[in-house]
């Protein structure tokens, strides 16, 4: 069983309680750090590990994008509640698709997609931006039980003729798929005039496509949500991306992305100048949050609460009348005999619970549990620098003691553990990939958790 578990730091001595997740909660889980890490990895700005081999994915052109396809496939395979398909449609073309079956209406299908191929090196906006957004939305929604089926599709060979999406759309017709909406993302990271404007391209005369656009605008303007965006509904919309493969076969579809309508597209279009550093990340994050709002609304949240309450001694699943299995997040292994709603750890660690309610199985976030009778360090007792850090992380303590330093990555995996009796300790983290980490500092009497950014 593969797991990709998000990481939540909780090192508190008082009770932490959360409630059943809402659409707004899911929207707010869209994480810019996660989006940026995927962008850097799939554009070759930093190396990544693909099926155990270190890769630098600078180029995703049609004849040279096997590593990119494998990277996406590996990401999908790390998720719960999805079935992954590696769909070869010609000698080189590979669509990578993850399907999350709806619990109530499995035949009602909503599809979110983007193309991952490129025309040259890097191509961050076109279309690593859309690819990363689809992966982030899949990372979050795959933990939820949904009424309807969601398909997360990343197409190959868009740049040389919409080949991947056309192949899928033709098969969808042949199979009689009940595709209720296709949301295509193509270039969503550039906002040169800083007006927060984006386009929704709809099909002229197609009531279903126009209704999709209206639904997205309704979410944008919903009083319970907060988006810093301005919409342009483009009718007639462009046919120059993968949504038109579905238009041409009678399926409702829209294109969402930066504003070509207002001539505010990246000036680095189809060039190697289209790099990570040229993107507007607050704008990109907002647009990803909006797209998540549409997808979770159409998916339909089944009322399973996968949140956890924490006290100094106990972790408790908030969902009642269910089956439970507590897990050790460091090993991804179920803890024997720990199948009750509440769990009292014997040791500090990182834990999660798998909750089964009816036909729904949901996994909680990982909880760092390090509160067994320990006080928190005062702000002046532990100093951690530099932060961000490239190679050497310095930790200075106010007093002599026996210190344990544990570094966890964002999935909850322990990546470095060091013991020291010195007031000043240096940790060499040169071999760690760029991204977000959490440093736990423990003595016999005190503890602290610190967010670290590795550059």
GINORMO-V776872 format. One record per residue. N is the residue number from 0. SS is DSSP state (alpha for helix, beta for strand, coil for the rest). D_CENTER is the distance of its C-alpha to the mean C-alpha in whole Angstrom. Layout:
n=(N & N)
ss=(SS & SS)
d_center=(D_CENTER & D_CENTER)
This chain:
n=(0 & 1 & 2 & 3 & 4 & 5 & 6 & 7 & 8 & 9 & 10 & 11 & 12 & 13 & 14 & 15 & 16 & 17 & 18 & 19 & 20 & 21 & 22 & 23 & 24 & 25 & 26 & 27 & 28 & 29 & 30 & 31 & 32 & 33 & 34 & 35 & 36 & 37 & 38 & 39 & 40 & 41 & 42 & 43 & 44 & 45 & 46 & 47 & 48 & 49 & 50 & 51 & 52 & 53 & 54 & 55 & 56 & 57 & 58 & 59 & 60 & 61 & 62 & 63 & 64 & 65 & 66 & 67 & 68 & 69 & 70 & 71 & 72 & 73 & 74 & 75 & 76 & 77 & 78 & 79 & 80 & 81 & 82 & 83 & 84 & 85 & 86 & 87 & 88 & 89 & 90 & 91 & 92 & 93 & 94 & 95 & 96 & 97 & 98 & 99 & 100 & 101 & 102 & 103 & 104 & 105 & 106 & 107 & 108 & 109 & 110 & 111 & 112 & 113 & 114 & 115 & 116 & 117 & 118 & 119 & 120 & 121 & 122 & 123 & 124 & 125 & 126 & 127 & 128 & 129 & 130 & 131 & 132 & 133 & 134 & 135 & 136 & 137 & 138 & 139 & 140 & 141 & 142 & 143 & 144 & 145 & 146 & 147 & 148 & 149 & 150 & 151 & 152 & 153 & 154 & 155 & 156 & 157 & 158 & 159 & 160 & 161 & 162 & 163 & 164 & 165 & 166 & 167 & 168 & 169 & 170 & 171 & 172 & 173 & 174 & 175 & 176 & 177 & 178 & 179 & 180 & 181 & 182 & 183 & 184 & 185 & 186 & 187 & 188 & 189 & 190 & 191 & 192 & 193 & 194 & 195 & 196 & 197 & 198 & 199 & 200 & 201 & 202 & 203 & 204 & 205 & 206 & 207 & 208 & 209 & 210 & 211 & 212 & 213 & 214 & 215 & 216 & 217 & 218 & 219 & 220 & 221 & 222 & 223 & 224 & 225 & 226 & 227 & 228 & 229 & 230 & 231 & 232 & 233 & 234 & 235 & 236 & 237 & 238 & 239 & 240 & 241 & 242 & 243 & 244 & 245 & 246 & 247 & 248 & 249 & 250 & 251 & 252 & 253 & 254 & 255 & 256 & 257 & 258 & 259 & 260 & 261 & 262 & 263 & 264 & 265 & 266 & 267 & 268 & 269 & 270 & 271 & 272 & 273 & 274 & 275 & 276 & 277 & 278 & 279 & 280 & 281 & 282 & 283 & 284 & 285 & 286 & 287 & 288 & 289 & 290 & 291 & 292 & 293 & 294 & 295 & 296 & 297 & 298 & 299 & 300 & 301 & 302 & 303 & 304 & 305 & 306 & 307 & 308 & 309 & 310 & 311 & 312 & 313 & 314 & 315 & 316 & 317 & 318 & 319 & 320 & 321 & 322 & 323 & 324 & 325 & 326 & 327 & 328 & 329 & 330 & 331 & 332 & 333 & 334 & 335 & 336 & 337 & 338 & 339 & 340 & 341 & 342 & 343 & 344 & 345 & 346 & 347 & 348 & 349 & 350 & 351 & 352 & 353 & 354 & 355 & 356 & 357 & 358 & 359 & 360 & 361 & 362 & 363 & 364 & 365 & 366 & 367 & 368 & 369 & 370 & 371 & 372 & 373 & 374 & 375 & 376 & 377 & 378 & 379 & 380 & 381 & 382 & 383 & 384 & 385 & 386 & 387 & 388 & 389 & 390 & 391 & 392 & 393 & 394 & 395 & 396 & 397 & 398 & 399 & 400 & 401 & 402 & 403 & 404 & 405 & 406 & 407 & 408 & 409 & 410 & 411 & 412 & 413 & 414 & 415 & 416 & 417 & 418 & 419 & 420 & 421 & 422 & 423 & 424 & 425 & 426 & 427 & 428 & 429 & 430 & 431 & 432 & 433 & 434 & 435 & 436 & 437 & 438 & 439 & 440 & 441 & 442 & 443 & 444 & 445 & 446 & 447 & 448 & 449 & 450 & 451 & 452 & 453 & 454)
ss=(coil & coil & coil & coil & coil & coil & beta & beta & coil & coil & coil & coil & coil & coil & coil & beta & coil & coil & coil & coil & coil & coil & alpha & alpha & alpha & alpha & alpha & coil & coil & coil & coil & alpha & alpha & alpha & alpha & alpha & alpha & alpha & alpha & alpha & alpha & alpha & coil & coil & coil & coil & coil & beta & beta & beta & coil & coil & beta & beta & beta & coil & coil & coil & beta & coil & beta & alpha & alpha & alpha & coil & alpha & alpha & alpha & alpha & alpha & alpha & alpha & alpha & alpha & alpha & alpha & alpha & coil & coil & coil & coil & coil & beta & beta & beta & beta & beta & beta & coil & coil & coil & coil & coil & beta & beta & beta & beta & beta & beta & beta & coil & coil & coil & coil & beta & beta & beta & beta & beta & beta & beta & beta & beta & beta & beta & coil & coil & beta & coil & coil & beta & coil & coil & alpha & alpha & alpha & alpha & alpha & alpha & alpha & alpha & alpha & alpha & alpha & alpha & alpha & alpha & alpha & alpha & alpha & alpha & coil & coil & coil & coil & beta & coil & beta & beta & beta & beta & beta & beta & beta & beta & coil & coil & coil & coil & coil & coil & coil & alpha & alpha & alpha & alpha & alpha & alpha & alpha & alpha & alpha & alpha & alpha & alpha & alpha & coil & coil & coil & beta & beta & beta & beta & beta & beta & beta & coil & coil & coil & coil & coil & coil & coil & coil & coil & coil & coil & beta & beta & beta & beta & beta & coil & coil & coil & coil & coil & alpha & alpha & alpha & alpha & alpha & alpha & alpha & alpha & alpha & alpha & alpha & alpha & alpha & alpha & coil & coil & coil & coil & coil & coil & coil & coil & coil & beta & beta & beta & beta & beta & coil & coil & coil & coil & coil & coil & coil & coil & alpha & alpha & alpha & alpha & alpha & coil & coil & coil & coil & coil & beta & beta & beta & beta & beta & beta & coil & coil & coil & coil & coil & coil & coil & coil & coil & coil & coil & coil & coil & coil & coil & coil & coil & alpha & alpha & alpha & coil & coil & alpha & alpha & alpha & alpha & alpha & alpha & alpha & alpha & alpha & alpha & alpha & alpha & alpha & alpha & alpha & alpha & alpha & alpha & alpha & coil & beta & coil & coil & coil & coil & coil & coil & beta & beta & beta & coil & coil & coil & coil & beta & beta & beta & coil & coil & coil & coil & coil & beta & beta & beta & beta & beta & beta & coil & coil & coil & coil & beta & beta & coil & coil & coil & coil & coil & coil & coil & beta & beta & coil & coil & coil & coil & coil & beta & beta & beta & beta & beta & beta & beta & beta & beta & coil & coil & beta & beta & beta & beta & coil & coil & beta & beta & beta & beta & coil & coil & coil & coil & coil & beta & beta & coil & coil & coil & coil & coil & beta & beta & beta & beta & coil & coil & coil & beta & coil & coil & beta & beta & beta & beta & beta & beta & coil & coil & coil & coil & coil & beta & beta & beta & beta & beta & beta & beta & coil & coil & coil & coil & beta & beta & beta & beta & beta & beta & beta & coil & coil & coil & beta & beta & beta & beta & beta & coil & coil & coil & coil & coil & coil & beta & beta & beta & beta & beta & beta & beta & beta & coil & coil & coil & beta & beta & beta & beta & beta & beta & beta & beta & beta & coil)
d_center=(19 & 16 & 13 & 10 & 10 & 9 & 12 & 14 & 17 & 20 & 24 & 26 & 29 & 29 & 28 & 24 & 24 & 21 & 21 & 20 & 17 & 17 & 16 & 16 & 14 & 11 & 11 & 11 & 8 & 7 & 7 & 9 & 9 & 6 & 7 & 10 & 10 & 9 & 11 & 14 & 14 & 14 & 17 & 19 & 19 & 18 & 18 & 16 & 17 & 17 & 19 & 21 & 22 & 21 & 20 & 20 & 19 & 21 & 22 & 21 & 24 & 25 & 27 & 25 & 22 & 22 & 20 & 17 & 17 & 17 & 14 & 12 & 14 & 13 & 10 & 10 & 13 & 11 & 10 & 13 & 15 & 14 & 17 & 16 & 19 & 20 & 22 & 25 & 27 & 29 & 30 & 27 & 25 & 22 & 19 & 16 & 15 & 14 & 16 & 15 & 19 & 20 & 22 & 24 & 24 & 23 & 25 & 23 & 21 & 18 & 16 & 14 & 14 & 15 & 17 & 16 & 20 & 21 & 25 & 25 & 24 & 20 & 20 & 17 & 17 & 19 & 16 & 14 & 12 & 12 & 11 & 8 & 7 & 8 & 5 & 2 & 5 & 6 & 4 & 6 & 9 & 10 & 11 & 13 & 16 & 17 & 20 & 20 & 18 & 15 & 15 & 12 & 14 & 14 & 18 & 20 & 24 & 23 & 25 & 28 & 28 & 25 & 26 & 23 & 22 & 26 & 26 & 24 & 25 & 29 & 28 & 26 & 30 & 32 & 30 & 30 & 27 & 26 & 24 & 24 & 21 & 19 & 17 & 17 & 15 & 17 & 18 & 16 & 16 & 20 & 22 & 25 & 27 & 25 & 26 & 22 & 23 & 21 & 23 & 22 & 25 & 27 & 29 & 33 & 35 & 32 & 32 & 28 & 27 & 28 & 27 & 23 & 24 & 26 & 23 & 20 & 23 & 24 & 20 & 20 & 24 & 23 & 25 & 22 & 19 & 20 & 19 & 20 & 21 & 24 & 24 & 26 & 27 & 28 & 31 & 32 & 28 & 28 & 28 & 27 & 23 & 22 & 22 & 26 & 26 & 25 & 28 & 31 & 30 & 30 & 27 & 25 & 23 & 22 & 20 & 18 & 18 & 20 & 24 & 26 & 28 & 29 & 29 & 26 & 25 & 24 & 27 & 26 & 25 & 26 & 27 & 26 & 26 & 22 & 20 & 18 & 20 & 21 & 18 & 18 & 15 & 16 & 17 & 14 & 11 & 14 & 14 & 10 & 11 & 14 & 13 & 10 & 14 & 16 & 13 & 14 & 17 & 18 & 16 & 18 & 18 & 20 & 21 & 20 & 20 & 17 & 18 & 20 & 24 & 25 & 28 & 30 & 31 & 29 & 25 & 25 & 23 & 24 & 24 & 28 & 29 & 27 & 27 & 25 & 24 & 23 & 21 & 22 & 18 & 20 & 21 & 19 & 23 & 24 & 27 & 30 & 32 & 29 & 28 & 29 & 28 & 28 & 28 & 30 & 29 & 32 & 30 & 27 & 24 & 20 & 20 & 18 & 20 & 19 & 21 & 23 & 24 & 26 & 24 & 21 & 19 & 16 & 15 & 15 & 13 & 15 & 18 & 20 & 24 & 26 & 29 & 32 & 34 & 33 & 33 & 31 & 32 & 33 & 32 & 35 & 35 & 32 & 31 & 28 & 28 & 27 & 24 & 22 & 24 & 24 & 26 & 29 & 27 & 30 & 31 & 34 & 35 & 38 & 40 & 41 & 39 & 37 & 34 & 31 & 28 & 24 & 21 & 18 & 15 & 11 & 11 & 15 & 17 & 20 & 21 & 24 & 27 & 30 & 33 & 35 & 39 & 39 & 38 & 36 & 34 & 32 & 29 & 28 & 24 & 25 & 24 & 20 & 17 & 16 & 14 & 14 & 16 & 18 & 22 & 24 & 28 & 30 & 34 & 36 & 36 & 33 & 29 & 27 & 23 & 22 & 19 & 19 & 18 & 19 & 20)
